[in-house]
Amino acid sequence: MKVTVNVFLKNGVLDPAGKATEHALKSLGFSGVNGVRIGKQIILNLSDNSSDEDIKTMCEELLANTVIEDYKIIKG
């Protein structure tokens, strides 16, 4: 089973990489950019009997820092 986990900073948490990317895009002439947030994507190949609870535990114990990050699990 393929599982994709998207991890991103919570609203209100400063994103220096996003700000730097936004600035760079604007300096390249992309004036319509009003904000950039940078995150990470983790793709897992798991056995079909992996439970939703196991996947959530993986996210909360290792894949995301839940103090400052949110995550979204996408199966398939």
ZILINVEN-V784232 format. One record per residue. N is the residue number from 1. PHI is phi in degrees with one decimal (NA if undefined). PSI is psi in degrees with one decimal (* if undefined). Layout:
N;PHI;PSI / N;PHI;PSI
This chain:
1;NA;133.6 / 2;-95.2;130.1 / 3;-128.8;130.3 / 4;-109.5;131.5 / 5;-116.9;118.1 / 6;-98.7;125.2 / 7;-116.5;133.0 / 8;-148.6;154.2 / 9;-66.4;143.8 / 10;-66.2;154.1 / 11;-58.3;137.6 / 12;94.6;-14.2 / 13;-89.3;128.4 / 14;-60.9;140.7 / 15;-124.9;83.7 / 16;-60.5;-36.1 / 17;-66.7;-38.9 / 18;-64.8;-42.9 / 19;-63.4;-42.7 / 20;-63.5;-40.2 / 21;-67.3;-42.2 / 22;-58.9;-46.3 / 23;-61.4;-44.1 / 24;-63.7;-42.1 / 25;-62.8;-42.0 / 26;-65.1;-38.7 / 27;-69.3;-20.3 / 28;-86.4;0.5 / 29;100.6;5.6 / 30;-88.1;81.7 / 31;-73.0;-15.4 / 32;-83.1;2.6 / 33;-80.1;119.0 / 34;-110.4;5.2 / 35;164.0;147.2 / 36;-137.4;133.8 / 37;-121.9;133.2 / 38;-105.4;136.2 / 39;-136.9;-163.4 / 40;-138.6;154.6 / 41;-124.2;130.7 / 42;-119.5;126.2 / 43;-109.6;122.3 / 44;-111.8;136.8 / 45;-106.4;107.6 / 46;-115.7;158.9 / 47;-67.3;152.7 / 48;-63.2;-19.7 / 49;-92.4;10.3 / 50;-68.8;129.7 / 51;-86.2;158.9 / 52;-58.9;-37.6 / 53;-64.3;-40.1 / 54;-61.8;-42.4 / 55;-65.0;-43.2 / 56;-61.7;-41.7 / 57;-63.7;-40.5 / 58;-57.2;-45.2 / 59;-63.7;-46.5 / 60;-77.4;-24.4 / 61;-96.5;-20.7 / 62;-141.3;-47.4 / 63;-75.6;-27.8 / 64;-131.5;144.0 / 65;-90.9;96.0 / 66;-69.0;-6.6 / 67;-70.8;-39.5 / 68;-121.3;-5.8 / 69;-125.1;147.9 / 70;-107.7;164.1 / 71;-143.4;156.5 / 72;-132.1;129.3 / 73;-98.6;129.3 / 74;-125.4;118.8 / 75;-92.5;143.2 / 76;107.9;*
